[in-house]
Amino acid sequence: LWDDLGPLGVRSIFEVFSDLSYQHLKSIKLWRVRANNEGVRNLCNFVIKAKTVEHLDLLDNGITALGCEFIGKLIHPFAEVPIKTLILDHNPIGTEGLKNLSDGFCMNAQLEELSLNFCSIDSDGAKYIQQLLAFINSNLKILKLQGNLLKNTGVFNIMEVLVINRMLDKLVLADNQIGESDENFLIQKFIDVLKKNDNLMKLDI
């Protein structure tokens, strides 16, 4: 869907699905429908109940840290939802939102792709990405973090954990204010990771 539904429209749709106990929905894409946090709450309630959704794309829906609390519960292993792809691009979730997501995805063995492009995540958010990548049973293959505010320090912290991670195939770190200082420690870290990690096939900086 890409019509301007608003949170009430989103709620109406997923209340109907819930009332019908619909068991066939595997992919949900809501692009700029203005779902906001309240719409996301109702969507997550349905997804947890249905336990069938594998792909969730919520591009540019005004989701903040509060909405991430609902999504964090959705991707927690206790919810038993088979989410493989989660896309939250262009939502102002910030580092606080990433923290709310981390309780779920740092123990998630189902997730294969996570996209958090242009989500206002700063360098403090890197520790939550570390938790995700350090999880021994992680199956995450694609991680997109373009257009955030990680800077040299945040990217360095993410790269540190890639020395031990053996699942990630693709990492996107473009447009994160990398290299906007005279420090060269980050370049050496890139070199170390590429020497030791033979699973990473694409690194976009």
Helices and strands as residue ranges (DSSP letters): H 6-20, E 27-29, H 36-50, E 55-57, H 65-74, G 77-79, E 85-87, H 94-105, E 113-115, G 123-125, H 126-134, E 142-144, H 151-161, E 170-172, H 185-196, E 202-204
